[in-house]
């Protein structure tokens, strides 16, 4: 094997290793994007829930308990 062939073989090996690393990086990026997407949906749902709770608290008559600790459980 000539020096040139040896060098080409080494370059091919390096390119193959880089392609593997790139594929792994793509997989990781895709997984992270999916995670961020799911977290964003969860954040949006939590914001809706919080908005609903705020509206319920504001709509509650002032004579009712404003804290869950002040409420009597239904089994009493």
N, C-alpha and C positions, 0 to 999 in steps of 0.2 A: 504494500500500500504506500503510495507516495505521500509526501507531506501535504500536498494540495488536497488529496482525497481525505486525509486525516482531519485537516482543517474543515472541510465541508461536512464531514461526519459530525464533528464537534458543534458546528453551527446548526446543523439539523437537530441535534439533541437539545441544544439551547432553545431553539425555536419551539420544539415540541414541549419542553418544560414551561416556556412562557405561555403557550396556548393552553396548557393545563391550568396554570395559575389564573389566566384570564377567564377560563370557564368557571373556575371556583369563585372568582370575584363576581362574575355575573350572577351565579346562583345566590351568593350572599346578598348582593344588591337587590335581587328580586325578593328574597325573603324579608329583608329590611323594609322594602317598599310596602309589602303586604302588611307587615306589622304596623307601620306608620298609618296606613290606610285604615286598618281595624281600630287603632287607637283614636284616630280622628273621628270615626263613626261613634265610638263609645263616648268621647268628649262631647260631641254634639248631642247625643241622647241624654247625657248627664246635665247638660245646659238646659235642655227642654224640661227635664224632671225638676231641676232647681227652679226654673221659671214658674212651673205649675205649683210647686210648694209655696213659693213666695205669694202667688196669687191667692192660694187657699188661706194662708196666714193673714193676708190683708183683708180677705173677705169674711173672716171669722168675726162674729160679734165680740165686742170688747168684754162682755161678761163671762165668756167662756175661757177656760184655762189656755194660756198661750204657750205653755210648756208641756211636753209629754209627761214630765215628772209630776205635774199637778193633776193630771187626769187620773181618775179611778179606773182600774182595770175592769173589764166587763163582767168578770166572775164575782165581784163583790156586790 
